[in-house]
Amino acid sequence: FGGFPVRAYTEPSMMAASLFPFAAGLITLPYMLFQYRRYGAILLLRTSILYSFILYMMCAYFLTMLPLPSREVVAGLTTPYIQLEPFKDVVVWVQKSGFVPSDPSTWLKLIVNRDLFVMVANVVMTIPFGIYLRYYFRASLKKTLLLAFLLSLSFELIQLSALFGLYPRPYRLCETDDLITNTLGGLLGYLLAKPLMRLLPSRRRMDEVAYRRGTHVSVTRRVT
């Protein structure tokens, strides 16, 4: 992939997938109790959506924390750990690519570029978040933007806290541009959710089906 940091994205996702069964096991019984108490039934589609959201959130947070370096390596770091200048990444991206508008030979380098890959990845990372908020949680545009910003802020604050003080100093850069790109991803997800909502049953429809099924007291419901 031409120097693109693909492993930095695939390895945390694989780690989240391996730990997901444990996390799912912890919430299964409380989730069943809540669903039976509120609706009287458990829908496979609703359960799949919720569990996929949990897996997505695990992947998102692991992407901001992993891989974990050793304490010795972090203690020896002298790089900056906070950057508050907006759109600094855009400036660095253009400068490092050597882009010259009048020189077509430099245009490809502007696109096939590690810095652009990282910025795009930061946007893509929160697109599912915006989709979940609009489709399943029925959040408004303003609420989606706020929650996407707060999600990104939590990423940055965890990095700034040196993983809650486990390291002598932050090992990842906390920067304003990540807040911008992650919030933009949440907005794009909100917009993309509209065509998807035409293909999937609405939250109201799922509630209606659950209430209807809840009139039948199954063996599983009695046991639960």
C-alpha positions in Angstrom: 0.0 0.0 0.0 2.9 2.4 -0.7 3.7 3.2 2.9 0.1 3.8 4.1 -0.3 2.8 7.7 -2.8 0.0 7.0 -1.7 -2.2 9.9 -2.3 0.6 12.3 -6.0 0.2 11.4 -6.4 -3.5 10.9 -4.6 -4.7 14.0 -6.8 -2.7 16.5 -9.9 -3.8 14.7 -8.8 -7.5 14.9 -8.1 -7.0 18.7 -11.6 -5.5 19.1 -13.2 -8.4 17.3 -11.3 -10.9 19.5 -12.5 -9.2 22.7 -16.0 -8.6 21.4 -17.5 -12.0 22.5 -16.4 -11.2 26.1 -18.0 -7.8 26.0 -21.1 -9.2 24.4 -21.3 -11.9 27.1 -21.3 -9.2 29.8 -24.3 -7.4 28.4 -26.4 -10.3 27.1 -28.3 -11.0 30.3 -29.0 -7.3 31.2 -30.0 -6.7 27.6 -32.4 -9.6 27.5 -34.0 -8.5 30.8 -34.4 -5.0 29.5 -35.9 -6.1 26.2 -38.4 -8.6 27.8 -39.3 -6.0 30.4 -40.0 -3.2 27.9 -41.2 -5.1 24.8 -41.9 -8.6 25.9 -39.8 -10.0 23.1 -36.3 -9.9 21.6 -35.9 -9.1 17.9 -32.9 -10.6 16.1 -32.5 -7.4 13.9 -32.5 -5.1 16.9 -30.0 -7.3 18.7 -27.8 -7.4 15.7 -27.8 -3.7 15.4 -27.0 -3.1 19.0 -24.2 -5.6 19.1 -22.7 -4.3 15.9 -22.7 -0.8 17.5 -20.8 -2.1 20.5 -18.3 -3.8 18.2 -17.9 -0.6 16.2 -17.4 1.5 19.4 -14.7 -1.0 20.5 -13.0 -0.7 17.2 -13.1 3.1 17.2 -11.6 3.4 20.7 -8.9 0.7 20.0 -7.9 2.6 16.9 -7.1 5.6 19.1 -5.1 3.6 21.7 -3.4 0.7 20.0 -0.8 -0.4 19.4 0.5 0.2 22.9 4.3 1.1 23.1 6.5 0.2 26.0 6.8 2.7 28.9 10.5 3.0 28.2 9.9 4.1 24.6 7.3 6.6 25.7 9.5 8.0 28.4 12.2 8.8 25.8 9.9 10.6 23.4 10.5 14.3 22.8 7.8 14.9 20.1 5.0 17.3 20.8 1.8 15.7 22.2 -0.7 18.5 21.6 -1.5 20.6 18.5 -4.2 23.2 18.6 -3.9 24.9 15.2 -6.9 24.1 13.0 -6.2 22.6 9.5 -2.5 22.2 10.3 -2.8 18.6 8.8 -4.0 20.1 5.5 -1.1 22.5 5.3 1.4 19.7 6.1 -0.3 17.4 3.6 0.1 19.9 0.7 3.6 20.8 1.7 4.9 17.3 2.0 3.3 16.2 -1.2 5.2 18.8 -3.2 2.0 19.8 -4.9 2.4 22.6 -7.5 -0.9 23.6 -9.3 0.9 24.4 -12.5 2.8 21.1 -12.6 0.5 18.1 -13.4 3.2 15.7 -12.5 2.7 16.6 -8.8 -1.1 16.1 -8.8 -0.9 12.3 -8.3 1.4 12.8 -5.3 -1.3 14.9 -3.7 -3.8 12.0 -3.8 -1.5 9.0 -3.3 -0.2 10.4 0.0 0.1 9.0 3.5 -1.1 12.3 5.2 -4.3 12.3 3.0 -4.9 8.7 3.9 -4.8 9.5 7.6 -7.2 12.4 7.3 -9.6 10.4 5.2 -9.4 7.5 7.7 -10.3 9.9 10.5 -13.4 10.9 8.6 -14.4 7.4 7.7 -13.9 6.2 11.3 -16.9 8.1 12.6 -19.2 7.7 9.5 -20.8 4.6 11.1 -21.4 6.6 14.3 -23.5 9.1 12.4 -25.5 6.3 10.7 -26.2 4.6 14.0 -27.3 7.8 15.6 -29.8 8.7 12.9 -31.1 5.3 12.1 -31.3 3.4 15.4 -31.1 6.1 18.0 -33.2 8.6 16.0 -30.9 11.6 16.8 -31.4 14.9 15.1 -28.7 16.6 13.0 -27.7 18.9 15.9 -27.5 16.1 18.4 -25.5 13.9 15.9 -22.9 16.7 15.4 -22.7 17.3 19.2 -22.3 13.6 20.0 -19.8 13.1 17.1 -17.7 16.0 18.5 -17.9 14.6 22.1 -16.9 11.2 20.8 -13.9 12.7 19.1 -13.1 14.8 22.2 -13.1 11.7 24.3 -10.5 10.1 21.9 -8.3 13.2 22.2 -8.6 13.5 26.0 -7.7 9.8 26.5 -4.6 10.3 24.3 -3.8 13.5 26.2 -4.2 11.7 29.6 -1.4 9.3 28.5 -4.0 6.5 28.6 -5.4 7.5 32.0 -1.9 8.0 33.5 -0.5 4.6 32.6 2.3 6.2 30.6 4.7 8.9 31.8 3.6 11.2 28.9 1.1 11.0 26.0 2.3 8.7 23.2 -0.1 10.0 20.6 -0.7 13.5 19.3 -3.9 15.3 20.5 -4.9 17.7 17.8 -7.7 20.0 16.8 -7.8 18.6 13.2 -8.9 15.2 14.6 -11.9 16.9 16.2 -12.8 18.4 12.8 -12.4 15.3 10.7 -14.2 13.0 13.2 -17.1 15.5 13.5 -17.3 15.7 9.7 -17.4 11.9 9.6 -20.4 12.0 11.9 -22.1 14.5 9.7 -21.5 12.4 6.6 -22.9 9.3 8.4 -26.0 11.2 9.3 -26.5 12.1 5.6 -25.8 8.6 4.4 -28.2 7.1 6.8 -31.2 8.5 4.9 -30.9 6.2 1.8 -30.1 3.3 4.1 -33.3 3.9 6.1 -35.3 3.2 3.0 -33.9 -0.3 2.9 -34.1 -1.2 6.6 -37.1 -1.3 8.9 -37.7 1.8 11.0 -37.2 1.8 14.8 -40.9 2.3 15.1 -41.6 -0.7 13.0 -39.2 -2.8 15.1 -41.0 -1.6 18.3 -44.4 -2.6 16.9 -43.2 -6.1 16.0 -41.6 -6.5 19.4 -44.8 -5.5 21.2 -46.8 -7.8 19.0 -44.5 -10.7 19.7 -44.5 -9.8 23.4 -48.2 -10.9 23.7 -47.0 -14.5 23.4 -45.2 -15.6 26.6 -42.6 -18.0 25.3 -40.5 -20.5 27.3 -37.4 -18.3 26.8 -39.2 -15.3 28.2 -40.4 -17.3 31.2 -36.9 -18.5 32.0 -35.4 -15.1 31.5 
